[in-house]
């Protein structure tokens, strides 16, 4: 499944050390809101700030808008697991 794809319904299951810590049945709209909340939480981490700085100031010299767009897609698997 590509994270750029959209579906009508989603089942989200998060597992930590063999224990289900989250089980959700979401509509496409609900999943978009869930994903946005998770990305906002990721934006509050020092890891996010370091990666953003790298994209803007060091490695690629992207605009902040381009860097944020990239990070929201590229790191989706990571921040959705938080």
PyMOL commands that set and color helices and strands:
alter all, ss='L'
color gray80, all
select helices_A, chain A and resi 28-43+46-58+64-74+76-80
alter helices_A, ss='H'
color red, helices_A
select strands_A, chain A and resi 9-16+19-27
alter strands_A, ss='S'
color yellow, strands_A
deselect
rebuild
show_as cartoon
